[in-house]
Amino acid sequence: MEGKSKELLKIISKTLKILGISPSKEGYYYLRDSIYLYITNPKYHFKITKELYPYLSKKYQKTESAIEKSIRTTIETGWNNCDLDYSNELFANTIRYDKGKPTNNEFIATVSDYIDLDL
């Protein structure tokens, strides 16, 4: 794996862990790959269900609905366990906390944008 790719994966992993998402969850790897692809390939922007889930489905040999559900469950678990200050910084003014956790699309896009701006 190329040096920049490995470094980006480390940054994504660190961010997910601060957001309460553990590598012990299957959805962690789907999220990590989703964020990586969203940052590195514009073809996935705004096409999570039409491009990203099918790609992950083939890669992990799971159904698209299983990928989507695992990501959703992992985000929910993390949302309940995350560093609130970091979460507030990252999702400031983009997520209505009274409505609960962000959608898969909101989470992937927001985290990707946050990391990409720091690169």
N, C-alpha and C positions, 0 to 999 in steps of 0.2 A: 504494500500500500504506500502510495506517495506520501511524503512528509506533511504537506499541507492538508491532505485528506485526513491523516491520522490526528493532526493537531485540531482540526475542526471537529472530529468525532469526540475528542477529549473535552473540548469546550461544550459541546452539546450534552455530553454525559454529565459534566459538572453542573450545568444548568438544570437538567432534569432532576438530579439528586437534590439540589437546593429547593426545587419545586415539590419535593416530597415523593418523587417517583423512583422507586427502587429497581435495580437490575434483576431482582428476584421475580419481577412480574413479566410475563410474556409480552405484554403490551409495551413495555419499556423499549424493547428492540424495534418494534414496529414504529414507535414514536421517534426513536433516535434516527432510524433510516428515513422516516418521513421528513423530519426537519433537515437532515443532510441533503436529501434530494430537492427539497423546496429551496434551499439556499443555493445549491450548485446547478440547478437546472430549471430555468424559467418555464419549461413546458409543464411543470407540475403546479405552477401558480394558478389558483382558483379552479383547479381540476382534480380535486382530491378524490371524488368518487369515480370520475371517468378515467383518470390516469394513474393516480397514486395507489389506490386500493388494488386495482388489477395488477400493477407491478409487484406490490408486496405479496399478493395472493400467489403469484407465480413463484416468487423467490422463496417463500416459506411453505408453499404447498398447502395453503389454507384457503378457505372460501373468503371472498371479499367481505361477506357479512361477519365472519369470525374475526377478521382483521379489524373491521370497524368497531365491533363490540368490545374487543380486547383493548383497543386504544381508548374508547369511551370509558370503560371501567377503570383503566389505569389512570386516566386524567382525574376521574372522580376520587379515587383513592389518594392521589397526590394532592388534590385540591383540599382535602380534609386534613392533610399532614404537613403542608408546606410551610416554609418560612414566610410569614405574612408580610413582613416588611419588603422582602424581595419580590413576592408576588404582587404587592401593591405597586412597587416600582415598575415592574415589567408590564403589568396589565393596566396601569393607571389610565383612567378615563376610556377604556375600551371594553371593559366587562362590567356589567351591572351585578354587583355582589349579591343583591337581594334576589336575583334570578338564579343564583347558584353557579355552578362551574361553567367554564366556557365550553362551547361545542368543540368537536374535534378540529373543525376547520379554523375556528377562532384561535384555538390553542396553538396549532401548528403554524399558522400564519404569523401570530404575534411573537411567539418564541423565535421563529426563523428570522423575522425582521429585527428583533432585538439583538440576536447574535450576529447577524450579517452587518449591522451598523457598527458593531464593536470590532469587526475584523480589519 
